[in-house]
Amino acid sequence: ALDRVGDGIKSAVDRQLKGERLKTELITNVSHDLKTPITSIVSCAELLKKPDTTPEQAAEYVDMLDRQCRKLKKLTDDLIEASKASSGAIDVHNEPTDVRELLNQSAGEFSERLSQRRITPVVTLPDGPCVMDTDGQLLWRVLDNLLGNICKYAQPDTRAYIDLEASPEATVISLKNVSASSLNISAETLMERFVRGDSSRSTEGSGLGLSIAQSLTRLLGGTLALSIDGDLFKAVLRFENREDGAD
């Protein structure tokens, strides 16, 4: 009995230490992500005040201000969405949705961004419709985050695989790509807020995409699992098919 109590205390202490570490890392990362665009905005404003600033320089500073303001807005929006998604403060409106068509449209909307990164999408879909009772808008936001991650972090001149499998038991969506950066990080850590596969944080993004996607998937009654094998990154969405009349 004493051994069990000791194990319980050790487990509780480990969880507490991990929680404190994550809080510290979250504060550090969000401070960094907020400080960078704010510093650039302040610097550009100071440069624009100088009387010897040429029109060409002014135009360049205005462009930089625009980029940094958009980056700051995106981070703020991601923070709000992450907060709502994790707390469940989002209405879910389930209705019959053709997941095959939704996934096909999602891949189509990202085709230009993938092409710019020289990433070839390979989409494998069932022959017929794949209808599931879900919130199409929220599922689209999950796919948007996952496909956006591929555009940001996948190795150029590679393929990204997007598959949909439907069975009587479950509907499964999987996305696979080769990472441009070395993924010497666990899948569990990648799911935490403000963590990026790019440890140097040189790519754009808040590091909230996977956390938001996971929270939204839970709201939809599904699971999001990540796996890493060398530089291969895989995200799997799984939605168990509920029997009629099930809660």
Summary of the structure (lengths in Angstrom):
residues: 247
radius of gyration: 21.4
end to end distance: 38.9
largest distance: 78.2
contacts: 683
relative contact order: 0.12
helix: 53%
strand: 20%
